[in-house]
Amino acid sequence: MGKQVMVLNGSPRANGNTEALSDALIRGAQKAGHTASKYNIRSMEIKPCLGCYQCVAGKGNPCVQKDDMQEIYDALNQADVVVFSSPLYWWHLTAQMKTVIDRIFGLAAANGMKILKKETVLLIAAEDTAEENFEQIIPYYQTCLVKNLNWDDRGMILAGGVNMPGDVEKTEYMEEAEALGASL
């Protein structure tokens, strides 16, 4: 039986390198018999966390804000695998992706700081190839999204040297993303 793979695309750019990596992973997952869905955060209305702690108080189902985050909460509850896909912006995730991650707190808080066990993947597209460019994002992913949520890391693709739209299409990262999707 196939898995439910949820891809959160945090790129503000449509049809860019991050989306290409996401689509390659989805192709691989589908070839392996999994169901995959992509959420382009750029086109969703998701407000930042208010820090009101109504989620902790059990009010809000799970958040008092009524926006497109509810669609992500519903998908997250059904997903077996959650893929965080983002370009590297100032050595970190985009604001769009970080907003979604901040709001995932509401789901955890509403459930006694527990989210159902998931597998997770990180896809990053970056202009530069230097390893130190990823030194901020790797520990954040491993601590926040793997260790603290008690999720299983299924892999990371850190695609450096892909700045302009289409750059990633000429690299081995596309094959790696498809293979990672197939391996889920």
Secondary structure, DSSP 8 states (H G I E B T S, - for coil): ---EEEEEE--SSTTSHHHHHHHHHHHHHHHTT-EEEEEEGGGS---------TTTTT-STT-S--STHHHHHHHHHH-SEEEEEEE-BTTB--HHHHHHHHHHHHHHHTTTT-----EEEEEEE-S---GGGGTTHHHHIIIIIIITTT-EEEEEEEE-S--STTGGGGSTHHHHHHHHHHH-
